[in-house]
Amino acid sequence: MQPRIADHAPQTQDEAPTCNLPAEHHSVYCPTCSSRLVDSRCKLVCKTCGYFLSCADFY
Ligand SMILES: [Zn+2]
């Protein structure tokens, strides 16, 4: 297994309507159970209770 390196370096694609979750900045914790949310594609998911934030909720 390789270390979790962001293989999608933020480049000049700010015009693309893709989800741009900050790779390292999201020290986000579940408001329900205070577990750390896990980055899952365009969402942050709480593995404990199933709570999640989509990128639409971030911005
Ligand atoms: Zn939770």
N, CA, C, O and the ligand as a Tripos MOL2 file, in Angstrom:
@<TRIPOS>MOLECULE
protein
  237   235    60     0     0
PROTEIN
NO_CHARGES

@<TRIPOS>ATOM
      1 N           0.8340   -1.1900    0.0000 N.3       1 MET1
      2 CA          0.0000    0.0000    0.0000 C.3       1 MET1
      3 C           0.8720    1.2440    0.0000 C.2       1 MET1
      4 O           1.9310    1.2850    0.6270 O.2       1 MET1
      5 N           0.4160    2.2300   -0.6990 N.am      2 GLN2
      6 CA          1.1620    3.4660   -0.7490 C.3       2 GLN2
      7 C           0.5690    4.4600    0.2400 C.2       2 GLN2
      8 O          -0.6100    4.3710    0.5860 O.2       2 GLN2
      9 N           1.3720    5.3890    0.6870 N.am      3 PRO3
     10 CA          0.8470    6.4340    1.5730 C.3       3 PRO3
     11 C          -0.1740    7.2880    0.8360 C.2       3 PRO3
     12 O          -0.1680    7.3980   -0.3900 O.2       3 PRO3
     13 N          -1.0450    7.8820    1.6310 N.am      4 ARG4
     14 CA         -2.1210    8.6530    1.0260 C.3       4 ARG4
     15 C          -1.5940    9.9870    0.5320 C.2       4 ARG4
     16 O          -1.6430   10.9980    1.2320 O.2       4 ARG4
     17 N          -1.0990    9.9620   -0.6640 N.am      5 ILE5
     18 CA         -0.6240   11.1940   -1.2760 C.3       5 ILE5
     19 C          -1.6910   11.6850   -2.2550 C.2       5 ILE5
     20 O          -2.2570   10.9080   -3.0250 O.2       5 ILE5
     21 N          -1.9410   12.9380   -2.2090 N.am      6 ALA6
     22 CA         -2.9350   13.4880   -3.1160 C.3       6 ALA6
     23 C          -2.3970   13.4400   -4.5410 C.2       6 ALA6
     24 O          -1.5470   14.2350   -4.9400 O.2       6 ALA6
     25 N          -2.9250   12.4780   -5.2900 N.am      7 ASP7
     26 CA         -2.4320   12.3400   -6.6560 C.3       7 ASP7
     27 C          -3.1380   13.2970   -7.5960 C.2       7 ASP7
     28 O          -2.8420   13.3630   -8.7890 O.2       7 ASP7
     29 N          -4.0730   14.0300   -7.0310 N.am      8 HIS8
     30 CA         -4.7360   15.0510   -7.8390 C.3       8 HIS8
     31 C          -4.3230   16.4100   -7.3170 C.2       8 HIS8
     32 O          -5.0730   17.0680   -6.5960 O.2       8 HIS8
     33 N          -3.1540   16.8120   -7.6770 N.am      9 ALA9
     34 CA         -2.6660   18.0940   -7.1990 C.3       9 ALA9
     35 C          -3.5540   19.2190   -7.7220 C.2       9 ALA9
     36 O          -3.9010   19.2560   -8.9020 O.2       9 ALA9
     37 N          -3.9110   20.1260   -6.8330 N.am     10 PRO10
     38 CA         -4.7450   21.2480   -7.2550 C.3      10 PRO10
     39 C          -4.0350   22.1080   -8.2900 C.2      10 PRO10
     40 O          -3.0480   22.7850   -8.0000 O.2      10 PRO10
     41 N          -4.5550   22.0590   -9.4710 N.am     11 GLN11
     42 CA         -3.9190   22.7950  -10.5540 C.3      11 GLN11
     43 C          -4.8530   23.9030  -11.0220 C.2      11 GLN11
     44 O          -5.7940   24.2830  -10.3240 O.2      11 GLN11
     45 N          -4.5830   24.3940  -12.1740 N.am     12 THR12
     46 CA         -5.3910   25.4930  -12.6830 C.3      12 THR12
     47 C          -6.6670   24.9640  -13.3220 C.2      12 THR12
     48 O          -6.8890   25.1070  -14.5250 O.2      12 THR12
     49 N          -7.4980   24.3500  -12.4890 N.am     13 GLN13
     50 CA         -8.7550   23.8450  -13.0110 C.3      13 GLN13
     51 C          -9.9170   24.3830  -12.1670 C.2      13 GLN13
     52 O         -10.8990   23.6890  -11.9040 O.2      13 GLN13
     53 N          -9.7680   25.6210  -11.7630 N.am     14 ASP14
     54 CA        -10.8030   26.2130  -10.9430 C.3      14 ASP14
     55 C         -12.0730   26.4780  -11.7210 C.2      14 ASP14
     56 O         -13.1030   26.8420  -11.1550 O.2      14 ASP14
     57 N         -11.9850   26.2920  -13.0160 N.am     15 GLU15
     58 CA        -13.1830   26.4770  -13.8300 C.3      15 GLU15
     59 C         -14.0180   25.2070  -13.8730 C.2      15 GLU15
     60 O         -15.2110   25.2470  -14.1750 O.2      15 GLU15
     61 N         -13.3950   24.1010  -13.5740 N.am     16 ALA16
     62 CA        -14.1180   22.8420  -13.6240 C.3      16 ALA16
     63 C         -15.0830   22.7300  -12.4450 C.2      16 ALA16
     64 O         -14.7110   23.0090  -11.3060 O.2      16 ALA16
     65 N         -16.2970   22.3270  -12.7160 N.am     17 PRO17
     66 CA        -17.3020   22.2220  -11.6500 C.3      17 PRO17
     67 C         -17.1510   20.9360  -10.8550 C.2      17 PRO17
     68 O         -18.1330   20.2620  -10.5440 O.2      17 PRO17
     69 N         -15.9370   20.6130  -10.5390 N.am     18 THR18
     70 CA        -15.7010   19.3970   -9.7700 C.3      18 THR18
     71 C         -15.6530   19.7110   -8.2900 C.2      18 THR18
     72 O         -15.5820   20.8700   -7.8810 O.2      18 THR18
     73 N         -15.6930   18.6960   -7.5290 N.am     19 CYS19
     74 CA        -15.5980   18.8890   -6.0960 C.3      19 CYS19
     75 C         -14.1530   19.1370   -5.7170 C.2      19 CYS19
     76 O         -13.2670   18.3570   -6.0640 O.2      19 CYS19
     77 N         -13.9260   20.1950   -5.0240 N.am     20 ASN20
     78 CA        -12.5660   20.5320   -4.6330 C.3      20 ASN20
     79 C         -12.4510   20.5570   -3.1210 C.2      20 ASN20
     80 O         -12.2100   21.6000   -2.5130 O.2      20 ASN20
     81 N         -12.6240   19.4110   -2.5400 N.am     21 LEU21
     82 CA        -12.4280   19.3490   -1.1080 C.3      21 LEU21
     83 C         -10.9550   19.5530   -0.7980 C.2      21 LEU21
     84 O         -10.0970   18.9430   -1.4360 O.2      21 LEU21
     85 N         -10.6650   20.3680    0.1320 N.am     22 PRO22
     86 CA         -9.2590   20.5550    0.5120 C.3      22 PRO22
     87 C          -8.6890   19.2430    1.0150 C.2      22 PRO22
     88 O          -9.2570   18.5840    1.8850 O.2      22 PRO22
     89 N          -7.5610   18.8860    0.4480 N.am     23 ALA23
     90 CA         -7.0100   17.5610    0.7100 C.3      23 ALA23
     91 C          -6.5100   17.4170    2.1330 C.2      23 ALA23
     92 O          -6.6580   16.3640    2.7530 O.2      23 ALA23
     93 N          -5.9260   18.4670    2.6340 N.am     24 GLU24
     94 CA         -5.2820   18.3530    3.9380 C.3      24 GLU24
     95 C          -5.9740   19.2020    4.9920 C.2      24 GLU24
     96 O          -5.6850   19.0910    6.1830 O.2      24 GLU24
     97 N          -6.8730   20.0360    4.5510 N.am     25 HIS25
     98 CA         -7.3890   21.0530    5.4710 C.3      25 HIS25
     99 C          -8.6020   20.5840    6.2570 C.2      25 HIS25
    100 O          -9.0050   21.2020    7.2420 O.2      25 HIS25
    101 N          -9.1700   19.4840    5.8010 N.am     26 HIS26
    102 CA        -10.4240   19.1230    6.4190 C.3      26 HIS26
    103 C         -10.2180   18.2950    7.6820 C.2      26 HIS26
    104 O         -10.3120   17.0680    7.6700 O.2      26 HIS26
    105 N          -9.9430   18.9890    8.7480 N.am     27 SER27
    106 CA         -9.9530   18.3140   10.0320 C.3      27 SER27
    107 C         -11.3680   18.4120   10.5640 C.2      27 SER27
    108 O         -11.6540   19.1110   11.5360 O.2      27 SER27
    109 N         -12.2320   17.6880    9.8940 N.am     28 VAL28
    110 CA        -13.6440   17.8450   10.1760 C.3      28 VAL28
    111 C         -14.1200   16.6870   11.0360 C.2      28 VAL28
    112 O         -13.7810   15.5270   10.8020 O.2      28 VAL28
    113 N         -14.8980   17.0300   12.0160 N.am     29 TYR29
    114 CA        -15.3970   16.0060   12.9180 C.3      29 TYR29
    115 C         -16.9090   15.9830   12.8850 C.2      29 TYR29
    116 O         -17.5760   16.9950   12.6680 O.2      29 TYR29
    117 N         -17.4090   14.8140   13.1040 N.am     30 CYS30
    118 CA        -18.8480   14.6070   13.0490 C.3      30 CYS30
    119 C         -19.5410   15.4060   14.1450 C.2      30 CYS30
    120 O         -19.1730   15.2990   15.3150 O.2      30 CYS30
    121 N         -20.5260   16.1940   13.7860 N.am     31 PRO31
    122 CA        -21.2600   16.9700   14.7920 C.3      31 PRO31
    123 C         -22.1510   16.0890   15.6510 C.2      31 PRO31
    124 O         -22.6420   16.5090   16.6990 O.2      31 PRO31
    125 N         -22.3490   14.8830   15.1990 N.am     32 THR32
    126 CA        -23.2340   13.9910   15.9380 C.3      32 THR32
    127 C         -22.4900   13.1640   16.9760 C.2      32 THR32
    128 O         -22.9030   13.0710   18.1320 O.2      32 THR32
    129 N         -21.3840   12.5650   16.5420 N.am     33 CYS33
    130 CA        -20.6910   11.6570   17.4550 C.3      33 CYS33
    131 C         -19.2260   12.0260   17.6330 C.2      33 CYS33
    132 O         -18.4860   11.3280   18.3280 O.2      33 CYS33
    133 N         -18.8090   13.1110   17.0140 N.am     34 SER34
    134 CA        -17.4490   13.6350   17.1840 C.3      34 SER34
    135 C         -16.3560   12.7240   16.6490 C.2      34 SER34
    136 O         -15.1800   12.9060   16.9630 O.2      34 SER34
    137 N         -16.7410   11.7490   15.8460 N.am     35 SER35
    138 CA        -15.7230   10.9590   15.1840 C.3      35 SER35
    139 C         -15.1500   11.7560   14.0270 C.2      35 SER35
    140 O         -15.7740   12.6930   13.5300 O.2      35 SER35
    141 N         -13.9730   11.3790   13.6130 N.am     36 ARG36
    142 CA        -13.3760   12.0940   12.5030 C.3      36 ARG36
    143 C         -14.0280   11.6500   11.2080 C.2      36 ARG36
    144 O         -14.2120   10.4560   10.9720 O.2      36 ARG36
    145 N         -14.3750   12.6080   10.3750 N.am     37 LEU37
    146 CA        -14.9860   12.2850    9.1060 C.3      37 LEU37
    147 C         -13.9270   11.8250    8.1170 C.2      37 LEU37
    148 O         -12.8250   12.3710    8.0610 O.2      37 LEU37
    149 N         -14.2770   10.8220    7.3490 N.am     38 VAL38
    150 CA        -13.3420   10.2410    6.4000 C.3      38 VAL38
    151 C         -13.6640   10.7420    5.0070 C.2      38 VAL38
    152 O         -14.8190   10.7450    4.5830 O.2      38 VAL38
    153 N         -12.6480   11.1580    4.3170 N.am     39 ASP39
    154 CA        -12.8380   11.6480    2.9630 C.3      39 ASP39
    155 C         -13.2270   10.5070    2.0430 C.2      39 ASP39
    156 O         -12.4930    9.5290    1.9050 O.2      39 ASP39
    157 N         -14.3630   10.6350    1.4260 N.am     40 SER40
    158 CA        -14.8310    9.6110    0.5130 C.3      40 SER40
    159 C         -15.3100   10.2850   -0.7670 C.2      40 SER40
    160 O         -16.4290   10.7910   -0.8390 O.2      40 SER40
    161 N         -14.4670   10.2820   -1.7470 N.am     41 ARG41
    162 CA        -14.7470   10.9530   -3.0090 C.3      41 ARG41
    163 C         -15.1060   12.4130   -2.7390 C.2      41 ARG41
    164 O         -14.2670   13.1830   -2.2710 O.2      41 ARG41
    165 N         -16.3140   12.7850   -3.0250 N.am     42 CYS42
    166 CA        -16.7060   14.1840   -2.8330 C.3      42 CYS42
    167 C         -17.4320   14.3840   -1.5110 C.2      42 CYS42
    168 O         -18.1100   15.3900   -1.3020 O.2      42 CYS42
    169 N         -17.2800   13.4300   -0.6440 N.am     43 LYS43
    170 CA        -17.9890   13.5680    0.6120 C.3      43 LYS43
    171 C         -17.0460   13.3020    1.7710 C.2      43 LYS43
    172 O         -15.9950   12.6760    1.6280 O.2      43 LYS43
    173 N         -17.4570   13.7930    2.9040 N.am     44 LEU44
    174 CA        -16.8050   13.3990    4.1410 C.3      44 LEU44
    175 C         -17.8050   12.5560    4.9130 C.2      44 LEU44
    176 O         -18.9150   12.9910    5.2190 O.2      44 LEU44
    177 N         -17.3890   11.3720    5.2090 N.am     45 VAL45
    178 CA        -18.3150   10.4170    5.7830 C.3      45 VAL45
    179 C         -17.8880   10.0380    7.1880 C.2      45 VAL45
    180 O         -16.7090    9.8090    7.4570 O.2      45 VAL45
    181 N         -18.8510    9.9780    8.0630 N.am     46 CYS46
    182 CA        -18.6000    9.4650    9.3980 C.3      46 CYS46
    183 C         -18.8080    7.9660    9.3770 C.2      46 CYS46
    184 O         -19.9050    7.4790    9.1010 O.2      46 CYS46
    185 N         -17.7500    7.2470    9.6690 N.am     47 LYS47
    186 CA        -17.8470    5.7920    9.6420 C.3      47 LYS47
    187 C         -18.5980    5.2520   10.8440 C.2      47 LYS47
    188 O         -18.9850    4.0840   10.8880 O.2      47 LYS47
    189 N         -18.7910    6.1120   11.7980 N.am     48 THR48
    190 CA        -19.3950    5.6480   13.0360 C.3      48 THR48
    191 C         -20.9170    5.6790   12.9760 C.2      48 THR48
    192 O         -21.5870    4.7030   13.3110 O.2      48 THR48
    193 N         -21.4470    6.8180   12.5430 N.am     49 CYS49
    194 CA        -22.9010    6.9490   12.5860 C.3      49 CYS49
    195 C         -23.5040    7.1720   11.2090 C.2      49 CYS49
    196 O         -24.7250    7.2250   11.0630 O.2      49 CYS49
    197 N         -22.6650    7.3000   10.2130 N.am     50 GLY50
    198 CA        -23.2000    7.4220    8.8640 C.3      50 GLY50
    199 C         -23.4610    8.8410    8.4230 C.2      50 GLY50
    200 O         -23.9110    9.0720    7.3010 O.2      50 GLY50
    201 N         -23.1890    9.7800    9.2780 N.am     51 TYR51
    202 CA        -23.3450   11.1770    8.9060 C.3      51 TYR51
    203 C         -22.3600   11.5300    7.7980 C.2      51 TYR51
    204 O         -21.2390   11.0220    7.7810 O.2      51 TYR51
    205 N         -22.7640   12.3820    6.8870 N.am     52 PHE52
    206 CA        -21.8050   12.8040    5.8670 C.3      52 PHE52
    207 C         -22.0650   14.2140    5.4180 C.2      52 PHE52
    208 O         -23.1830   14.7260    5.4850 O.2      52 PHE52
    209 N         -21.0070   14.8200    4.9620 N.am     53 LEU53
    210 CA        -21.0930   16.1290    4.3330 C.3      53 LEU53
    211 C         -20.7250   15.9690    2.8790 C.2      53 LEU53
    212 O         -19.7100   15.3550    2.5500 O.2      53 LEU53
    213 N         -21.5340   16.5110    2.0210 N.am     54 SER54
    214 CA        -21.1380   16.5380    0.6210 C.3      54 SER54
    215 C         -20.4070   17.8390    0.3360 C.2      54 SER54
    216 O         -20.4290   18.7680    1.1440 O.2      54 SER54
    217 N         -19.7680   17.8940   -0.8030 N.am     55 CYS55
    218 CA        -19.0250   19.1050   -1.1270 C.3      55 CYS55
    219 C         -19.9700   20.2880   -1.2450 C.2      55 CYS55
    220 O         -19.5600   21.4310   -1.0460 O.2      55 CYS55
    221 N         -21.2010   20.0320   -1.5590 N.am     56 ALA56
    222 CA        -22.1740   21.1100   -1.6620 C.3      56 ALA56
    223 C         -22.4290   21.7380   -0.2900 C.2      56 ALA56
    224 O         -22.7880   22.9120   -0.1920 O.2      56 ALA56
    225 N         -22.2460   20.9670    0.7330 N.am     57 ASP57
    226 CA        -22.4500   21.4920    2.0680 C.3      57 ASP57
    227 C         -21.2730   22.3240    2.5370 C.2      57 ASP57
    228 O         -21.3860   23.1560    3.4380 O.2      57 ASP57
    229 N         -20.1470   22.0760    1.9030 N.am     58 PHE58
    230 CA        -18.9560   22.8150    2.3080 C.3      58 PHE58
    231 C         -19.0000   24.2520    1.8170 C.2      58 PHE58
    232 O         -18.5340   25.1670    2.4960 O.2      58 PHE58
    233 N         -19.5590   24.4380    0.6470 N.am     59 TYR59
    234 CA        -19.5180   25.7540    0.0480 C.3      59 TYR59
    235 C         -20.9180   26.3030   -0.2170 C.2      59 TYR59
    236 O         -21.0590   27.4150   -0.7250 O.2      59 TYR59
    237 ZN        -20.8270   10.4140   13.4700 Zn       60 ZN60
@<TRIPOS>BOND
     1     1     2 1
     2     2     3 1
     3     3     4 2
     4     3     5 am
     5     5     6 1
     6     6     7 1
     7     7     8 2
     8     7     9 am
     9     9    10 1
    10    10    11 1
    11    11    12 2
    12    11    13 am
    13    13    14 1
    14    14    15 1
    15    15    16 2
    16    15    17 am
    17    17    18 1
    18    18    19 1
    19    19    20 2
    20    19    21 am
    21    21    22 1
    22    22    23 1
    23    23    24 2
    24    23    25 am
    25    25    26 1
    26    26    27 1
    27    27    28 2
    28    27    29 am
    29    29    30 1
    30    30    31 1
    31    31    32 2
    32    31    33 am
    33    33    34 1
    34    34    35 1
    35    35    36 2
    36    35    37 am
    37    37    38 1
    38    38    39 1
    39    39    40 2
    40    39    41 am
    41    41    42 1
    42    42    43 1
    43    43    44 2
    44    43    45 am
    45    45    46 1
    46    46    47 1
    47    47    48 2
    48    47    49 am
    49    49    50 1
    50    50    51 1
    51    51    52 2
    52    51    53 am
    53    53    54 1
    54    54    55 1
    55    55    56 2
    56    55    57 am
    57    57    58 1
    58    58    59 1
    59    59    60 2
    60    59    61 am
    61    61    62 1
    62    62    63 1
    63    63    64 2
    64    63    65 am
    65    65    66 1
    66    66    67 1
    67    67    68 2
    68    67    69 am
    69    69    70 1
    70    70    71 1
    71    71    72 2
    72    71    73 am
    73    73    74 1
    74    74    75 1
    75    75    76 2
    76    75    77 am
    77    77    78 1
    78    78    79 1
    79    79    80 2
    80    79    81 am
    81    81    82 1
    82    82    83 1
    83    83    84 2
    84    83    85 am
    85    85    86 1
    86    86    87 1
    87    87    88 2
    88    87    89 am
    89    89    90 1
    90    90    91 1
    91    91    92 2
    92    91    93 am
    93    93    94 1
    94    94    95 1
    95    95    96 2
    96    95    97 am
    97    97    98 1
    98    98    99 1
    99    99   100 2
   100    99   101 am
   101   101   102 1
   102   102   103 1
   103   103   104 2
   104   103   105 am
   105   105   106 1
   106   106   107 1
   107   107   108 2
   108   107   109 am
   109   109   110 1
   110   110   111 1
   111   111   112 2
   112   111   113 am
   113   113   114 1
   114   114   115 1
   115   115   116 2
   116   115   117 am
   117   117   118 1
   118   118   119 1
   119   119   120 2
   120   119   121 am
   121   121   122 1
   122   122   123 1
   123   123   124 2
   124   123   125 am
   125   125   126 1
   126   126   127 1
   127   127   128 2
   128   127   129 am
   129   129   130 1
   130   130   131 1
   131   131   132 2
   132   131   133 am
   133   133   134 1
   134   134   135 1
   135   135   136 2
   136   135   137 am
   137   137   138 1
   138   138   139 1
   139   139   140 2
   140   139   141 am
   141   141   142 1
   142   142   143 1
   143   143   144 2
   144   143   145 am
   145   145   146 1
   146   146   147 1
   147   147   148 2
   148   147   149 am
   149   149   150 1
   150   150   151 1
   151   151   152 2
   152   151   153 am
   153   153   154 1
   154   154   155 1
   155   155   156 2
   156   155   157 am
   157   157   158 1
   158   158   159 1
   159   159   160 2
   160   159   161 am
   161   161   162 1
   162   162   163 1
   163   163   164 2
   164   163   165 am
   165   165   166 1
   166   166   167 1
   167   167   168 2
   168   167   169 am
   169   169   170 1
   170   170   171 1
   171   171   172 2
   172   171   173 am
   173   173   174 1
   174   174   175 1
   175   175   176 2
   176   175   177 am
   177   177   178 1
   178   178   179 1
   179   179   180 2
   180   179   181 am
   181   181   182 1
   182   182   183 1
   183   183   184 2
   184   183   185 am
   185   185   186 1
   186   186   187 1
   187   187   188 2
   188   187   189 am
   189   189   190 1
   190   190   191 1
   191   191   192 2
   192   191   193 am
   193   193   194 1
   194   194   195 1
   195   195   196 2
   196   195   197 am
   197   197   198 1
   198   198   199 1
   199   199   200 2
   200   199   201 am
   201   201   202 1
   202   202   203 1
   203   203   204 2
   204   203   205 am
   205   205   206 1
   206   206   207 1
   207   207   208 2
   208   207   209 am
   209   209   210 1
   210   210   211 1
   211   211   212 2
   212   211   213 am
   213   213   214 1
   214   214   215 1
   215   215   216 2
   216   215   217 am
   217   217   218 1
   218   218   219 1
   219   219   220 2
   220   219   221 am
   221   221   222 1
   222   222   223 1
   223   223   224 2
   224   223   225 am
   225   225   226 1
   226   226   227 1
   227   227   228 2
   228   227   229 am
   229   229   230 1
   230   230   231 1
   231   231   232 2
   232   231   233 am
   233   233   234 1
   234   234   235 1
   235   235   236 2
@<TRIPOS>SUBSTRUCTURE
     1 MET1         2 RESIDUE 1 A MET
     2 GLN2         6 RESIDUE 1 A GLN
     3 PRO3        10 RESIDUE 1 A PRO
     4 ARG4        14 RESIDUE 1 A ARG
     5 ILE5        18 RESIDUE 1 A ILE
     6 ALA6        22 RESIDUE 1 A ALA
     7 ASP7        26 RESIDUE 1 A ASP
     8 HIS8        30 RESIDUE 1 A HIS
     9 ALA9        34 RESIDUE 1 A ALA
    10 PRO10       38 RESIDUE 1 A PRO
    11 GLN11       42 RESIDUE 1 A GLN
    12 THR12       46 RESIDUE 1 A THR
    13 GLN13       50 RESIDUE 1 A GLN
    14 ASP14       54 RESIDUE 1 A ASP
    15 GLU15       58 RESIDUE 1 A GLU
    16 ALA16       62 RESIDUE 1 A ALA
    17 PRO17       66 RESIDUE 1 A PRO
    18 THR18       70 RESIDUE 1 A THR
    19 CYS19       74 RESIDUE 1 A CYS
    20 ASN20       78 RESIDUE 1 A ASN
    21 LEU21       82 RESIDUE 1 A LEU
    22 PRO22       86 RESIDUE 1 A PRO
    23 ALA23       90 RESIDUE 1 A ALA
    24 GLU24       94 RESIDUE 1 A GLU
    25 HIS25       98 RESIDUE 1 A HIS
    26 HIS26      102 RESIDUE 1 A HIS
    27 SER27      106 RESIDUE 1 A SER
    28 VAL28      110 RESIDUE 1 A VAL
    29 TYR29      114 RESIDUE 1 A TYR
    30 CYS30      118 RESIDUE 1 A CYS
    31 PRO31      122 RESIDUE 1 A PRO
    32 THR32      126 RESIDUE 1 A THR
    33 CYS33      130 RESIDUE 1 A CYS
    34 SER34      134 RESIDUE 1 A SER
    35 SER35      138 RESIDUE 1 A SER
    36 ARG36      142 RESIDUE 1 A ARG
    37 LEU37      146 RESIDUE 1 A LEU
    38 VAL38      150 RESIDUE 1 A VAL
    39 ASP39      154 RESIDUE 1 A ASP
    40 SER40      158 RESIDUE 1 A SER
    41 ARG41      162 RESIDUE 1 A ARG
    42 CYS42      166 RESIDUE 1 A CYS
    43 LYS43      170 RESIDUE 1 A LYS
    44 LEU44      174 RESIDUE 1 A LEU
    45 VAL45      178 RESIDUE 1 A VAL
    46 CYS46      182 RESIDUE 1 A CYS
    47 LYS47      186 RESIDUE 1 A LYS
    48 THR48      190 RESIDUE 1 A THR
    49 CYS49      194 RESIDUE 1 A CYS
    50 GLY50      198 RESIDUE 1 A GLY
    51 TYR51      202 RESIDUE 1 A TYR
    52 PHE52      206 RESIDUE 1 A PHE
    53 LEU53      210 RESIDUE 1 A LEU
    54 SER54      214 RESIDUE 1 A SER
    55 CYS55      218 RESIDUE 1 A CYS
    56 ALA56      222 RESIDUE 1 A ALA
    57 ASP57      226 RESIDUE 1 A ASP
    58 PHE58      230 RESIDUE 1 A PHE
    59 TYR59      234 RESIDUE 1 A TYR
    60 ZN60       237 GROUP 0 **** ****
